[in-house]
């Protein structure tokens, strides 16, 4: 019964993350007292990832689908101020479509993402405390010391544009479904 309550609490907490789609209790294995949680078979929210990565992901790539096989989070509760939180991510699969510079609709969406990003950053800067308390210092220490390990990541690029088709294959019609151009 206690494990069910903890698992439900963890699911509620994690479901507030806008990057995970349809998280269920069956996808969560947790031992909160030991400081370990594992999330399995995650489907991620493409639009939220696009917004998150827009400043480091090339402007011409649109994330269509993203899945993660397993995420393990290890929190060293007893050495939280001296040891790092470790996030281990396995089996990432991302499908993205390549947009050309002449794709006006996509350029408009990229412009909107950039404006939203700037608004959010401006609001954060205005609302940031000048001298954070103990909780803010702890949170900053946790973020600064965060370690992320990734194993097995696949990015599949798709395109509708004929110039992205391999030279040995016929060009793809613009109105047809995207074709895999590179894996």
Biotite code that builds the C-alpha atoms (Angstrom):
import biotite.structure as struc

atoms = struc.array([
    struc.Atom([0.000, 0.000, 0.000], chain_id="A", res_id=1, res_name="UNK", atom_name="CA", element="C"),
    struc.Atom([2.770, 2.463, 0.881], chain_id="A", res_id=2, res_name="UNK", atom_name="CA", element="C"),
    struc.Atom([4.580, 1.728, -2.394], chain_id="A", res_id=3, res_name="UNK", atom_name="CA", element="C"),
    struc.Atom([1.367, 2.399, -4.313], chain_id="A", res_id=4, res_name="UNK", atom_name="CA", element="C"),
    struc.Atom([0.978, 5.790, -2.618], chain_id="A", res_id=5, res_name="UNK", atom_name="CA", element="C"),
    struc.Atom([4.595, 6.725, -3.346], chain_id="A", res_id=6, res_name="UNK", atom_name="CA", element="C"),
    struc.Atom([4.325, 5.542, -6.939], chain_id="A", res_id=7, res_name="UNK", atom_name="CA", element="C"),
    struc.Atom([1.099, 7.511, -7.421], chain_id="A", res_id=8, res_name="UNK", atom_name="CA", element="C"),
    struc.Atom([2.695, 10.591, -5.859], chain_id="A", res_id=9, res_name="UNK", atom_name="CA", element="C"),
    struc.Atom([5.723, 10.245, -8.135], chain_id="A", res_id=10, res_name="UNK", atom_name="CA", element="C"),
    struc.Atom([3.467, 9.806, -11.184], chain_id="A", res_id=11, res_name="UNK", atom_name="CA", element="C"),
    struc.Atom([1.538, 12.947, -10.246], chain_id="A", res_id=12, res_name="UNK", atom_name="CA", element="C"),
    struc.Atom([4.776, 14.872, -9.837], chain_id="A", res_id=13, res_name="UNK", atom_name="CA", element="C"),
    struc.Atom([6.253, 13.588, -13.106], chain_id="A", res_id=14, res_name="UNK", atom_name="CA", element="C"),
    struc.Atom([3.032, 14.095, -15.057], chain_id="A", res_id=15, res_name="UNK", atom_name="CA", element="C"),
    struc.Atom([3.367, 17.824, -14.406], chain_id="A", res_id=16, res_name="UNK", atom_name="CA", element="C"),
    struc.Atom([6.437, 17.699, -16.605], chain_id="A", res_id=17, res_name="UNK", atom_name="CA", element="C"),
    struc.Atom([5.191, 18.840, -19.965], chain_id="A", res_id=18, res_name="UNK", atom_name="CA", element="C"),
    struc.Atom([7.713, 16.674, -21.841], chain_id="A", res_id=19, res_name="UNK", atom_name="CA", element="C"),
    struc.Atom([6.249, 13.248, -20.973], chain_id="A", res_id=20, res_name="UNK", atom_name="CA", element="C"),
    struc.Atom([3.064, 12.090, -22.694], chain_id="A", res_id=21, res_name="UNK", atom_name="CA", element="C"),
    struc.Atom([0.514, 9.829, -20.931], chain_id="A", res_id=22, res_name="UNK", atom_name="CA", element="C"),
    struc.Atom([2.671, 8.631, -18.039], chain_id="A", res_id=23, res_name="UNK", atom_name="CA", element="C"),
    struc.Atom([1.136, 5.678, -16.177], chain_id="A", res_id=24, res_name="UNK", atom_name="CA", element="C"),
    struc.Atom([1.984, 4.109, -12.814], chain_id="A", res_id=25, res_name="UNK", atom_name="CA", element="C"),
    struc.Atom([3.068, 0.905, -14.610], chain_id="A", res_id=26, res_name="UNK", atom_name="CA", element="C"),
    struc.Atom([5.893, 2.868, -16.277], chain_id="A", res_id=27, res_name="UNK", atom_name="CA", element="C"),
    struc.Atom([7.372, 3.854, -12.898], chain_id="A", res_id=28, res_name="UNK", atom_name="CA", element="C"),
    struc.Atom([9.626, 1.739, -10.686], chain_id="A", res_id=29, res_name="UNK", atom_name="CA", element="C"),
    struc.Atom([10.758, 3.677, -7.649], chain_id="A", res_id=30, res_name="UNK", atom_name="CA", element="C"),
    struc.Atom([12.544, 3.327, -4.379], chain_id="A", res_id=31, res_name="UNK", atom_name="CA", element="C"),
    struc.Atom([12.336, 6.864, -3.098], chain_id="A", res_id=32, res_name="UNK", atom_name="CA", element="C"),
    struc.Atom([14.077, 6.073, 0.171], chain_id="A", res_id=33, res_name="UNK", atom_name="CA", element="C"),
    struc.Atom([17.055, 4.637, -1.737], chain_id="A", res_id=34, res_name="UNK", atom_name="CA", element="C"),
    struc.Atom([16.915, 7.635, -4.062], chain_id="A", res_id=35, res_name="UNK", atom_name="CA", element="C"),
    struc.Atom([16.254, 5.773, -7.288], chain_id="A", res_id=36, res_name="UNK", atom_name="CA", element="C"),
    struc.Atom([13.461, 5.944, -9.832], chain_id="A", res_id=37, res_name="UNK", atom_name="CA", element="C"),
    struc.Atom([13.188, 4.302, -13.241], chain_id="A", res_id=38, res_name="UNK", atom_name="CA", element="C"),
    struc.Atom([10.742, 5.333, -15.937], chain_id="A", res_id=39, res_name="UNK", atom_name="CA", element="C"),
    struc.Atom([10.174, 2.905, -18.814], chain_id="A", res_id=40, res_name="UNK", atom_name="CA", element="C"),
    struc.Atom([8.817, 3.194, -22.356], chain_id="A", res_id=41, res_name="UNK", atom_name="CA", element="C"),
    struc.Atom([8.251, 6.930, -22.418], chain_id="A", res_id=42, res_name="UNK", atom_name="CA", element="C"),
    struc.Atom([6.590, 8.796, -25.239], chain_id="A", res_id=43, res_name="UNK", atom_name="CA", element="C"),
    struc.Atom([7.694, 12.409, -25.251], chain_id="A", res_id=44, res_name="UNK", atom_name="CA", element="C"),
    struc.Atom([5.722, 15.481, -26.325], chain_id="A", res_id=45, res_name="UNK", atom_name="CA", element="C"),
    struc.Atom([7.260, 16.640, -29.668], chain_id="A", res_id=46, res_name="UNK", atom_name="CA", element="C"),
    struc.Atom([6.102, 20.273, -29.518], chain_id="A", res_id=47, res_name="UNK", atom_name="CA", element="C"),
    struc.Atom([7.400, 20.718, -25.969], chain_id="A", res_id=48, res_name="UNK", atom_name="CA", element="C"),
    struc.Atom([10.766, 19.202, -26.924], chain_id="A", res_id=49, res_name="UNK", atom_name="CA", element="C"),
    struc.Atom([10.929, 21.456, -29.973], chain_id="A", res_id=50, res_name="UNK", atom_name="CA", element="C"),
    struc.Atom([10.349, 24.487, -27.752], chain_id="A", res_id=51, res_name="UNK", atom_name="CA", element="C"),
    struc.Atom([12.910, 23.264, -25.215], chain_id="A", res_id=52, res_name="UNK", atom_name="CA", element="C"),
    struc.Atom([15.633, 22.577, -27.799], chain_id="A", res_id=53, res_name="UNK", atom_name="CA", element="C"),
    struc.Atom([14.847, 25.388, -30.224], chain_id="A", res_id=54, res_name="UNK", atom_name="CA", element="C"),
    struc.Atom([17.989, 27.352, -29.401], chain_id="A", res_id=55, res_name="UNK", atom_name="CA", element="C"),
    struc.Atom([20.344, 24.377, -29.929], chain_id="A", res_id=56, res_name="UNK", atom_name="CA", element="C"),
    struc.Atom([18.461, 22.262, -32.502], chain_id="A", res_id=57, res_name="UNK", atom_name="CA", element="C"),
    struc.Atom([18.938, 23.375, -36.133], chain_id="A", res_id=58, res_name="UNK", atom_name="CA", element="C"),
    struc.Atom([16.060, 25.641, -37.227], chain_id="A", res_id=59, res_name="UNK", atom_name="CA", element="C"),
    struc.Atom([15.252, 23.415, -40.199], chain_id="A", res_id=60, res_name="UNK", atom_name="CA", element="C"),
    struc.Atom([14.474, 20.317, -38.103], chain_id="A", res_id=61, res_name="UNK", atom_name="CA", element="C"),
    struc.Atom([11.004, 19.677, -36.678], chain_id="A", res_id=62, res_name="UNK", atom_name="CA", element="C"),
    struc.Atom([10.648, 16.926, -34.083], chain_id="A", res_id=63, res_name="UNK", atom_name="CA", element="C"),
    struc.Atom([7.787, 14.606, -35.091], chain_id="A", res_id=64, res_name="UNK", atom_name="CA", element="C"),
    struc.Atom([8.141, 11.824, -32.538], chain_id="A", res_id=65, res_name="UNK", atom_name="CA", element="C"),
    struc.Atom([10.395, 11.011, -29.594], chain_id="A", res_id=66, res_name="UNK", atom_name="CA", element="C"),
    struc.Atom([10.561, 7.923, -27.384], chain_id="A", res_id=67, res_name="UNK", atom_name="CA", element="C"),
    struc.Atom([12.852, 6.849, -24.572], chain_id="A", res_id=68, res_name="UNK", atom_name="CA", element="C"),
    struc.Atom([13.256, 3.221, -23.536], chain_id="A", res_id=69, res_name="UNK", atom_name="CA", element="C"),
    struc.Atom([14.352, 3.914, -19.966], chain_id="A", res_id=70, res_name="UNK", atom_name="CA", element="C"),
    struc.Atom([15.334, 6.794, -17.688], chain_id="A", res_id=71, res_name="UNK", atom_name="CA", element="C"),
    struc.Atom([16.919, 6.067, -14.317], chain_id="A", res_id=72, res_name="UNK", atom_name="CA", element="C"),
    struc.Atom([17.350, 8.868, -11.793], chain_id="A", res_id=73, res_name="UNK", atom_name="CA", element="C"),
    struc.Atom([19.687, 8.348, -8.825], chain_id="A", res_id=74, res_name="UNK", atom_name="CA", element="C"),
    struc.Atom([19.615, 10.884, -6.004], chain_id="A", res_id=75, res_name="UNK", atom_name="CA", element="C"),
    struc.Atom([22.283, 10.464, -3.278], chain_id="A", res_id=76, res_name="UNK", atom_name="CA", element="C"),
    struc.Atom([20.125, 11.727, -0.384], chain_id="A", res_id=77, res_name="UNK", atom_name="CA", element="C"),
    struc.Atom([22.854, 11.213, 2.235], chain_id="A", res_id=78, res_name="UNK", atom_name="CA", element="C"),
    struc.Atom([25.490, 13.130, 0.248], chain_id="A", res_id=79, res_name="UNK", atom_name="CA", element="C"),
    struc.Atom([23.208, 15.534, -1.621], chain_id="A", res_id=80, res_name="UNK", atom_name="CA", element="C"),
    struc.Atom([25.555, 18.512, -1.166], chain_id="A", res_id=81, res_name="UNK", atom_name="CA", element="C"),
    struc.Atom([28.691, 16.689, -2.292], chain_id="A", res_id=82, res_name="UNK", atom_name="CA", element="C"),
    struc.Atom([27.482, 14.042, -4.791], chain_id="A", res_id=83, res_name="UNK", atom_name="CA", element="C"),
    struc.Atom([25.727, 14.660, -8.109], chain_id="A", res_id=84, res_name="UNK", atom_name="CA", element="C"),
    struc.Atom([22.290, 13.514, -9.156], chain_id="A", res_id=85, res_name="UNK", atom_name="CA", element="C"),
    struc.Atom([22.746, 11.006, -11.969], chain_id="A", res_id=86, res_name="UNK", atom_name="CA", element="C"),
    struc.Atom([20.263, 10.650, -14.833], chain_id="A", res_id=87, res_name="UNK", atom_name="CA", element="C"),
    struc.Atom([20.835, 7.641, -17.107], chain_id="A", res_id=88, res_name="UNK", atom_name="CA", element="C"),
    struc.Atom([18.905, 7.678, -20.381], chain_id="A", res_id=89, res_name="UNK", atom_name="CA", element="C"),
    struc.Atom([18.780, 4.586, -22.613], chain_id="A", res_id=90, res_name="UNK", atom_name="CA", element="C"),
    struc.Atom([17.385, 3.949, -26.073], chain_id="A", res_id=91, res_name="UNK", atom_name="CA", element="C"),
    struc.Atom([16.377, 7.396, -27.321], chain_id="A", res_id=92, res_name="UNK", atom_name="CA", element="C"),
    struc.Atom([14.602, 7.418, -30.692], chain_id="A", res_id=93, res_name="UNK", atom_name="CA", element="C"),
    struc.Atom([13.757, 10.710, -32.384], chain_id="A", res_id=94, res_name="UNK", atom_name="CA", element="C"),
    struc.Atom([12.105, 11.244, -35.759], chain_id="A", res_id=95, res_name="UNK", atom_name="CA", element="C"),
    struc.Atom([12.400, 14.695, -37.278], chain_id="A", res_id=96, res_name="UNK", atom_name="CA", element="C"),
    struc.Atom([11.502, 16.239, -40.603], chain_id="A", res_id=97, res_name="UNK", atom_name="CA", element="C"),
    struc.Atom([13.848, 18.514, -42.530], chain_id="A", res_id=98, res_name="UNK", atom_name="CA", element="C"),
    struc.Atom([12.299, 21.845, -43.579], chain_id="A", res_id=99, res_name="UNK", atom_name="CA", element="C"),
    struc.Atom([13.854, 24.011, -46.254], chain_id="A", res_id=100, res_name="UNK", atom_name="CA", element="C"),
    struc.Atom([14.435, 27.739, -45.951], chain_id="A", res_id=101, res_name="UNK", atom_name="CA", element="C"),
    struc.Atom([11.580, 28.353, -48.419], chain_id="A", res_id=102, res_name="UNK", atom_name="CA", element="C"),
    struc.Atom([9.012, 26.676, -46.117], chain_id="A", res_id=103, res_name="UNK", atom_name="CA", element="C"),
    struc.Atom([7.155, 29.821, -45.014], chain_id="A", res_id=104, res_name="UNK", atom_name="CA", element="C"),
    struc.Atom([4.805, 28.054, -42.564], chain_id="A", res_id=105, res_name="UNK", atom_name="CA", element="C"),
    struc.Atom([7.707, 26.430, -40.743], chain_id="A", res_id=106, res_name="UNK", atom_name="CA", element="C"),
    struc.Atom([9.681, 29.680, -40.606], chain_id="A", res_id=107, res_name="UNK", atom_name="CA", element="C"),
    struc.Atom([6.629, 31.340, -39.018], chain_id="A", res_id=108, res_name="UNK", atom_name="CA", element="C"),
    struc.Atom([6.450, 28.605, -36.363], chain_id="A", res_id=109, res_name="UNK", atom_name="CA", element="C"),
    struc.Atom([10.197, 28.963, -35.649], chain_id="A", res_id=110, res_name="UNK", atom_name="CA", element="C"),
    struc.Atom([9.753, 32.726, -35.277], chain_id="A", res_id=111, res_name="UNK", atom_name="CA", element="C"),
    struc.Atom([6.903, 32.166, -32.814], chain_id="A", res_id=112, res_name="UNK", atom_name="CA", element="C"),
    struc.Atom([9.042, 29.718, -30.789], chain_id="A", res_id=113, res_name="UNK", atom_name="CA", element="C"),
    struc.Atom([11.856, 32.275, -30.643], chain_id="A", res_id=114, res_name="UNK", atom_name="CA", element="C"),
    struc.Atom([9.513, 35.030, -29.466], chain_id="A", res_id=115, res_name="UNK", atom_name="CA", element="C"),
    struc.Atom([8.046, 32.731, -26.794], chain_id="A", res_id=116, res_name="UNK", atom_name="CA", element="C"),
    struc.Atom([11.533, 31.740, -25.635], chain_id="A", res_id=117, res_name="UNK", atom_name="CA", element="C"),
    struc.Atom([12.593, 35.380, -25.325], chain_id="A", res_id=118, res_name="UNK", atom_name="CA", element="C"),
    struc.Atom([9.403, 36.259, -23.393], chain_id="A", res_id=119, res_name="UNK", atom_name="CA", element="C"),
    struc.Atom([9.973, 33.382, -20.946], chain_id="A", res_id=120, res_name="UNK", atom_name="CA", element="C"),
    struc.Atom([13.638, 34.295, -20.436], chain_id="A", res_id=121, res_name="UNK", atom_name="CA", element="C"),
    struc.Atom([12.738, 37.951, -19.875], chain_id="A", res_id=122, res_name="UNK", atom_name="CA", element="C"),
    struc.Atom([10.052, 36.992, -17.312], chain_id="A", res_id=123, res_name="UNK", atom_name="CA", element="C"),
    struc.Atom([12.503, 34.689, -15.494], chain_id="A", res_id=124, res_name="UNK", atom_name="CA", element="C"),
    struc.Atom([15.115, 37.434, -15.324], chain_id="A", res_id=125, res_name="UNK", atom_name="CA", element="C"),
    struc.Atom([12.586, 39.913, -13.912], chain_id="A", res_id=126, res_name="UNK", atom_name="CA", element="C"),
    struc.Atom([11.259, 37.452, -11.315], chain_id="A", res_id=127, res_name="UNK", atom_name="CA", element="C"),
    struc.Atom([14.624, 36.014, -10.238], chain_id="A", res_id=128, res_name="UNK", atom_name="CA", element="C"),
    struc.Atom([15.427, 36.671, -6.582], chain_id="A", res_id=129, res_name="UNK", atom_name="CA", element="C"),
    struc.Atom([18.557, 38.721, -5.938], chain_id="A", res_id=130, res_name="UNK", atom_name="CA", element="C"),
    struc.Atom([19.636, 36.678, -2.933], chain_id="A", res_id=131, res_name="UNK", atom_name="CA", element="C"),
    struc.Atom([18.052, 33.224, -2.890], chain_id="A", res_id=132, res_name="UNK", atom_name="CA", element="C"),
    struc.Atom([17.352, 31.428, 0.361], chain_id="A", res_id=133, res_name="UNK", atom_name="CA", element="C"),
    struc.Atom([18.548, 28.000, 1.411], chain_id="A", res_id=134, res_name="UNK", atom_name="CA", element="C"),
    struc.Atom([16.055, 26.187, -0.828], chain_id="A", res_id=135, res_name="UNK", atom_name="CA", element="C"),
    struc.Atom([17.111, 28.216, -3.891], chain_id="A", res_id=136, res_name="UNK", atom_name="CA", element="C"),
    struc.Atom([20.771, 27.527, -3.140], chain_id="A", res_id=137, res_name="UNK", atom_name="CA", element="C"),
    struc.Atom([20.080, 23.791, -2.771], chain_id="A", res_id=138, res_name="UNK", atom_name="CA", element="C"),
    struc.Atom([18.103, 23.728, -6.028], chain_id="A", res_id=139, res_name="UNK", atom_name="CA", element="C"),
    struc.Atom([20.917, 25.552, -7.836], chain_id="A", res_id=140, res_name="UNK", atom_name="CA", element="C"),
    struc.Atom([23.501, 23.107, -6.399], chain_id="A", res_id=141, res_name="UNK", atom_name="CA", element="C"),
    struc.Atom([21.442, 20.153, -7.629], chain_id="A", res_id=142, res_name="UNK", atom_name="CA", element="C"),
    struc.Atom([21.093, 21.591, -11.121], chain_id="A", res_id=143, res_name="UNK", atom_name="CA", element="C"),
    struc.Atom([24.761, 22.615, -11.338], chain_id="A", res_id=144, res_name="UNK", atom_name="CA", element="C"),
    struc.Atom([25.923, 19.127, -10.335], chain_id="A", res_id=145, res_name="UNK", atom_name="CA", element="C"),
    struc.Atom([23.465, 17.173, -12.481], chain_id="A", res_id=146, res_name="UNK", atom_name="CA", element="C"),
    struc.Atom([25.102, 14.423, -14.551], chain_id="A", res_id=147, res_name="UNK", atom_name="CA", element="C"),
    struc.Atom([23.376, 12.939, -17.586], chain_id="A", res_id=148, res_name="UNK", atom_name="CA", element="C"),
    struc.Atom([24.516, 9.745, -19.307], chain_id="A", res_id=149, res_name="UNK", atom_name="CA", element="C"),
    struc.Atom([22.987, 8.761, -22.642], chain_id="A", res_id=150, res_name="UNK", atom_name="CA", element="C"),
    struc.Atom([23.377, 5.405, -24.334], chain_id="A", res_id=151, res_name="UNK", atom_name="CA", element="C"),
    struc.Atom([21.922, 4.435, -27.671], chain_id="A", res_id=152, res_name="UNK", atom_name="CA", element="C"),
    struc.Atom([20.371, 7.426, -29.396], chain_id="A", res_id=153, res_name="UNK", atom_name="CA", element="C"),
    struc.Atom([18.887, 7.272, -32.905], chain_id="A", res_id=154, res_name="UNK", atom_name="CA", element="C"),
    struc.Atom([17.860, 10.283, -34.986], chain_id="A", res_id=155, res_name="UNK", atom_name="CA", element="C"),
    struc.Atom([15.860, 9.555, -38.139], chain_id="A", res_id=156, res_name="UNK", atom_name="CA", element="C"),
    struc.Atom([15.555, 12.461, -40.551], chain_id="A", res_id=157, res_name="UNK", atom_name="CA", element="C"),
    struc.Atom([12.630, 12.636, -42.948], chain_id="A", res_id=158, res_name="UNK", atom_name="CA", element="C"),
    struc.Atom([11.947, 15.016, -45.836], chain_id="A", res_id=159, res_name="UNK", atom_name="CA", element="C"),
    struc.Atom([9.291, 15.842, -48.422], chain_id="A", res_id=160, res_name="UNK", atom_name="CA", element="C"),
    struc.Atom([11.624, 17.948, -50.539], chain_id="A", res_id=161, res_name="UNK", atom_name="CA", element="C"),
    struc.Atom([13.008, 16.305, -53.719], chain_id="A", res_id=162, res_name="UNK", atom_name="CA", element="C"),
    struc.Atom([16.512, 17.656, -53.146], chain_id="A", res_id=163, res_name="UNK", atom_name="CA", element="C"),
    struc.Atom([16.761, 15.582, -49.954], chain_id="A", res_id=164, res_name="UNK", atom_name="CA", element="C"),
    struc.Atom([15.992, 12.328, -51.757], chain_id="A", res_id=165, res_name="UNK", atom_name="CA", element="C"),
    struc.Atom([18.995, 10.046, -52.320], chain_id="A", res_id=166, res_name="UNK", atom_name="CA", element="C"),
    struc.Atom([20.396, 10.345, -55.840], chain_id="A", res_id=167, res_name="UNK", atom_name="CA", element="C"),
    struc.Atom([19.655, 6.661, -56.541], chain_id="A", res_id=168, res_name="UNK", atom_name="CA", element="C"),
    struc.Atom([15.963, 6.978, -55.589], chain_id="A", res_id=169, res_name="UNK", atom_name="CA", element="C"),
    struc.Atom([13.161, 8.848, -57.378], chain_id="A", res_id=170, res_name="UNK", atom_name="CA", element="C"),
    struc.Atom([12.191, 12.261, -55.984], chain_id="A", res_id=171, res_name="UNK", atom_name="CA", element="C"),
    struc.Atom([9.328, 12.309, -53.479], chain_id="A", res_id=172, res_name="UNK", atom_name="CA", element="C"),
    struc.Atom([6.191, 14.273, -54.304], chain_id="A", res_id=173, res_name="UNK", atom_name="CA", element="C"),
    struc.Atom([5.727, 17.304, -52.023], chain_id="A", res_id=174, res_name="UNK", atom_name="CA", element="C"),
    struc.Atom([2.201, 16.291, -51.045], chain_id="A", res_id=175, res_name="UNK", atom_name="CA", element="C"),
    struc.Atom([3.097, 12.690, -50.226], chain_id="A", res_id=176, res_name="UNK", atom_name="CA", element="C"),
    struc.Atom([4.093, 11.350, -46.820], chain_id="A", res_id=177, res_name="UNK", atom_name="CA", element="C"),
    struc.Atom([7.587, 12.193, -45.605], chain_id="A", res_id=178, res_name="UNK", atom_name="CA", element="C"),
    struc.Atom([10.226, 9.720, -46.691], chain_id="A", res_id=179, res_name="UNK", atom_name="CA", element="C"),
    struc.Atom([13.161, 8.652, -44.618], chain_id="A", res_id=180, res_name="UNK", atom_name="CA", element="C"),
    struc.Atom([16.193, 10.462, -46.014], chain_id="A", res_id=181, res_name="UNK", atom_name="CA", element="C"),
    struc.Atom([18.879, 9.608, -43.490], chain_id="A", res_id=182, res_name="UNK", atom_name="CA", element="C"),
    struc.Atom([19.180, 7.421, -40.462], chain_id="A", res_id=183, res_name="UNK", atom_name="CA", element="C"),
])
